[in-house]
Amino acid sequence: VGAVYRILQQFVEANEDPKTSPNFRTPGADDLQFLIKVAKVKNITEDEDISLLLLKCFKILSRKQENRASIGEGGIRTITQFLQAPLSTRIAGEGANVILNICYEKDNVEHVLKCNGVLPLVSFLKAGDLDLQANAAGAIQSICFQEKGRLHVRDCGSIPSIIDLLPCENTKVQTRAVGAIHNMSSDPDSIRIIRRKDGIPHLIELLSSEHTAISGSAAGALQNVSREVASRRIIRESGAVPPLSALLFGADLQAQVCAAGALLNILGPELGGDRNVGNRKGFGRIISLCLVMGMVHEALFDEVAEVDPDMIAAADVEL
């Protein structure tokens, strides 16, 4: 056990920082079988410190697409076992990080579902630890990028727990929670749940966030949710039009496009039926001109914002 601990510790110390990681800089797939075999040894996985190092190694290696593609169902089953009855919140959080990364690959999402990896993540959303909540929400967002993942997560009853995280003052938690809702909102049944669980007012509130990843995901979610007539009325009557309009002149292209789509969904039908096609087309042109004006203003007058390395977008690989 001591020898294994030292091997894992040396690898983590050398590669934990992606900027200086020799492994991350070395192209090609790594042999994951050693870690998978070690993770199956009972007296090793009952040790919290070694388990944490194992999961950190998996996270480091899963930064590389080749490793994510080669881990297979057996490797994922091994990882999800750490989530079933985690020894600590640190173990649960690091395991969620690994799931976040590996689910960049479509096949891995199906493996995670098959290995019952979603229910533990949903339970982590209610944990008192903010880092664990953020990591779980990030993993769920990653899973929900695929349709099968969205349906499975929805059927696990996760949406109310994710909505509960939207008002959280922790930026990382908020970013990943609204990112997960954005992905899930492409499913019609999820839209109804979001409306019934009062998720719409929270999304409108997030439109004014100073963090573009948050406001952009909120606009994207509202664009999807506004396709439902009942939700469209709530969005319009809850004061969403001014903050959506403000995003048209912002610095984030994705947020601009989503805001434009949401406005067209919300206000377009109010312009009437076939007799008012000209009005609807005119409104569409106004939205397009606002987008162009926002882009021109950014190009001419705004400074390029520096990316905060500690605030990775919810859909990004966990480094």
C-alpha positions in Angstrom: 0.0 0.0 0.0 2.8 2.4 0.9 4.5 1.8 -2.5 1.3 2.4 -4.4 0.6 5.6 -2.4 4.1 7.0 -3.3 3.6 6.2 -7.0 0.3 7.9 -7.2 1.4 10.9 -5.1 4.5 11.5 -7.4 2.3 11.4 -10.5 -0.2 13.8 -9.0 2.4 16.2 -7.8 4.1 16.3 -11.2 0.9 16.7 -13.3 -1.8 18.4 -11.1 -1.1 21.7 -12.7 -2.1 21.4 -16.4 0.2 24.3 -17.4 3.3 22.3 -16.3 2.0 18.7 -16.7 4.4 16.5 -18.6 1.5 14.0 -19.2 -0.8 16.6 -20.6 2.0 17.7 -23.0 2.7 14.2 -24.2 0.4 13.2 -27.0 -1.2 9.8 -27.2 -3.2 7.5 -24.9 -1.9 6.3 -21.6 -2.3 2.8 -20.2 -5.1 3.1 -17.7 -5.1 -0.6 -16.6 -2.7 -0.1 -13.7 -5.1 2.5 -12.1 -8.2 0.3 -12.8 -6.5 -2.7 -11.2 -5.4 -0.7 -8.2 -8.9 0.7 -7.8 -10.3 -2.8 -7.5 -8.1 -3.8 -4.5 -10.4 -3.5 -1.5 -7.9 -2.7 1.2 -6.6 0.1 -1.0 -9.9 1.7 -1.9 -10.9 1.7 1.8 -8.1 4.1 2.4 -9.4 7.7 1.9 -6.0 9.2 1.0 -5.1 6.6 -1.6 -8.7 6.7 -3.1 -8.4 10.5 -3.5 -5.0 10.1 -5.2 -6.5 7.5 -7.5 -9.4 9.7 -8.6 -7.0 12.7 -9.1 -4.9 10.5 -11.4 -8.0 9.6 -13.3 -9.0 13.2 -13.6 -5.5 14.2 -14.8 -5.5 11.5 -17.4 -9.0 12.3 -18.5 -7.9 15.7 -19.7 -6.7 13.9 -22.8 -9.3 12.9 -25.4 -7.4 9.7 -26.2 -7.7 8.5 -22.6 -11.4 9.5 -22.3 -12.0 7.5 -25.5 -10.2 4.4 -24.2 -11.4 4.1 -20.6 -14.3 1.8 -21.5 -17.3 0.6 -19.5 -15.1 -1.3 -17.1 -13.0 1.7 -16.1 -16.1 3.8 -15.7 -17.8 1.2 -13.5 -14.7 1.3 -11.3 -14.9 5.1 -11.0 -18.7 5.1 -10.3 -18.1 2.7 -7.4 -16.3 5.5 -5.5 -19.6 7.5 -5.8 -22.0 4.9 -4.4 -20.9 5.3 -0.7 -18.1 7.9 -0.8 -15.6 7.9 2.1 -15.8 11.7 2.2 -17.0 14.8 0.4 -13.5 15.0 -1.1 -13.8 11.6 -2.7 -17.3 12.4 -3.9 -16.2 15.7 -5.5 -13.1 14.2 -7.2 -15.2 11.4 -8.5 -17.7 13.9 -9.9 -14.8 15.7 -11.6 -13.8 12.5 -13.4 -17.3 11.9 -14.6 -17.5 15.5 -15.8 -14.4 14.9 -18.0 -15.1 11.5 -19.4 -18.6 12.4 -20.4 -17.2 14.6 -23.1 -17.3 11.4 -25.1 -20.8 10.2 -26.1 -20.2 6.5 -25.5 -19.0 7.3 -21.9 -22.3 9.0 -21.1 -24.1 5.7 -21.9 -21.6 3.8 -19.8 -22.2 6.2 -16.8 -25.9 5.7 -17.1 -25.5 1.9 -17.3 -23.2 1.9 -14.2 -25.8 3.9 -12.2 -23.6 6.9 -11.9 -26.3 9.6 -12.0 -28.2 9.0 -8.8 -25.2 9.7 -6.6 -24.5 12.9 -8.4 -28.1 14.0 -7.9 -27.8 13.4 -4.2 -24.6 15.4 -4.1 -26.5 18.5 -5.3 -28.0 18.7 -1.8 -24.7 18.4 0.0 -23.6 21.2 2.3 -20.2 21.4 0.6 -20.1 24.0 -2.2 -17.3 22.4 -4.0 -19.1 19.1 -4.1 -22.3 20.8 -5.3 -20.4 22.5 -8.1 -18.6 19.4 -9.2 -21.8 17.4 -9.2 -23.7 20.0 -11.2 -20.8 20.2 -13.7 -20.9 16.4 -14.1 -24.6 16.5 -14.6 -24.2 19.3 -17.2 -21.7 17.2 -19.0 -24.0 14.1 -19.0 -26.9 16.3 -20.2 -25.1 17.3 -23.4 -26.4 14.0 -24.8 -30.1 13.3 -25.3 -30.0 10.0 -23.4 -28.2 11.7 -20.6 -30.8 14.5 -20.4 -33.7 12.1 -20.3 -32.1 9.9 -17.6 -31.2 12.9 -15.4 -34.7 14.3 -15.8 -36.2 10.9 -14.8 -34.0 10.8 -11.7 -35.8 13.9 -10.4 -32.8 16.1 -10.5 -34.3 19.3 -11.9 -35.8 20.7 -8.6 -32.4 20.2 -6.9 -30.6 22.0 -9.7 -33.1 24.9 -9.6 -32.4 25.2 -5.9 -28.8 26.0 -6.7 -29.5 28.8 -9.1 -29.7 31.5 -6.4 -26.4 30.3 -4.8 -23.9 33.1 -4.3 -21.0 30.8 -5.2 -20.2 31.6 -8.8 -18.9 28.1 -9.7 -22.0 26.5 -8.3 -24.2 29.0 -10.1 -22.4 28.7 -13.4 -22.6 24.9 -13.5 -26.2 24.8 -12.3 -27.5 27.2 -14.9 -25.4 25.3 -17.5 -27.1 22.1 -16.6 -30.6 23.7 -16.8 -29.6 25.2 -20.2 -28.8 21.7 -21.5 -31.9 20.1 -20.0 -34.2 22.8 -21.3 -33.9 21.4 -24.8 -36.3 18.6 -23.6 -40.0 19.5 -23.7 -40.9 17.5 -20.5 -38.0 19.2 -18.7 -39.3 22.6 -19.7 -42.6 21.8 -18.0 -40.8 20.8 -14.8 -38.7 24.0 -14.9 -41.8 26.1 -15.1 -43.8 24.2 -12.5 -40.8 24.3 -10.0 -40.5 28.1 -10.5 -37.2 28.0 -12.3 -38.1 30.8 -14.7 -37.8 33.7 -12.2 -34.3 32.4 -11.2 -33.2 32.3 -14.9 -34.5 35.8 -15.4 -32.5 37.0 -12.4 -29.4 35.5 -13.8 -29.6 37.4 -17.0 -28.1 40.4 -15.2 -25.1 38.4 -13.9 -21.7 40.0 -14.4 -20.4 36.6 -15.4 -21.1 36.0 -19.1 -21.1 32.2 -18.7 -24.0 32.6 -16.3 -26.0 35.2 -18.2 -25.4 33.4 -21.5 -26.6 30.1 -20.2 -29.6 31.7 -18.6 -30.5 33.4 -21.9 -30.0 30.0 -23.7 -32.3 28.3 -21.2 -35.0 31.0 -21.6 -34.7 30.7 -25.4 -35.5 27.0 -25.1 -38.2 27.4 -22.4 -40.0 30.2 -24.3 -40.9 27.7 -27.0 -43.7 26.5 -24.6 -46.7 28.8 -24.6 -47.3 28.7 -20.8 -43.7 29.5 -20.1 -43.6 32.2 -22.7 -46.3 34.1 -20.9 -44.5 33.8 -17.6 -41.2 35.0 -19.1 -42.9 38.0 -20.7 -44.8 39.0 -17.6 -41.9 38.6 -15.3 -39.8 41.4 -16.8 -37.4 39.4 -18.9 -37.5 41.6 -22.0 -35.3 44.5 -20.6 -32.4 42.2 -19.5 -32.6 40.1 -22.6 -32.5 43.3 -24.7 -29.4 44.5 -22.8 -27.6 41.2 -23.6 -28.0 42.0 -27.3 -25.4 44.8 -26.8 -23.1 42.7 -24.6 -19.6 41.3 -25.3 -20.6 37.6 -25.4 -21.7 36.3 -28.8 -23.4 33.2 -27.5 -25.4 35.3 -25.0 -26.3 37.7 -27.8 -27.6 35.0 -30.1 -29.6 33.3 -27.2 -31.1 36.6 -26.1 -32.1 37.3 -29.7 -33.8 33.9 -30.0 -35.6 34.3 -26.7 -36.9 37.7 -27.6 -38.2 36.4 -31.0 -39.9 33.5 -29.2 -41.4 35.8 -26.5 -42.5 38.8 -28.5 -42.8 37.4 -32.1 -46.1 35.7 -31.5 -47.6 38.9 -30.1 -47.2 40.6 -33.4 -50.1 38.6 -34.8 -50.8 35.8 -37.3 -50.3 35.6 -41.1 -51.8 39.1 -41.6 -48.8 40.6 -39.7 -46.0 38.8 -41.4 -44.4 42.1 -42.3 -44.4 43.1 -38.6 -42.7 39.9 -37.5 -40.1 40.3 -40.3 -39.5 43.9 -39.2 -39.0 42.8 -35.6 -36.5 40.2 -36.7 -34.5 42.8 -38.6 -34.5 45.1 -35.6 -33.1 42.2 -33.5 -30.5 41.5 -36.1 -29.4 45.1 -36.2 -29.1 45.2 -32.5 -26.8 42.2 -32.6 -24.6 43.8 -35.3 -24.4 47.1 -33.3 -23.4 45.2 -30.2 -20.6 43.4 -32.1 -19.3 46.6 -33.7 -19.3 48.4 -30.3 -17.3 45.6 -28.7 -14.8 45.5 -31.5 -14.3 49.3 -31.5 -14.5 50.3 -27.8 -14.3 47.3 -25.4 -11.2 45.8 -24.1 -10.7 42.1 -24.3 -11.5 40.5 -21.0 -8.9 38.3 -19.4 -10.1 34.8 -18.6 -10.0 33.8 -15.0 -8.3 30.4 -14.9 -10.1 29.6 -11.6 -13.5 30.0 -13.2 -13.7 27.2 -15.8 -17.0 27.2 -17.7 -19.3 24.5 -16.6 -19.1 22.6 -19.8 -15.3 22.6 -19.9 -13.0 19.8 -18.9 -12.1 19.9 -15.2 -8.4 20.7 -15.0 
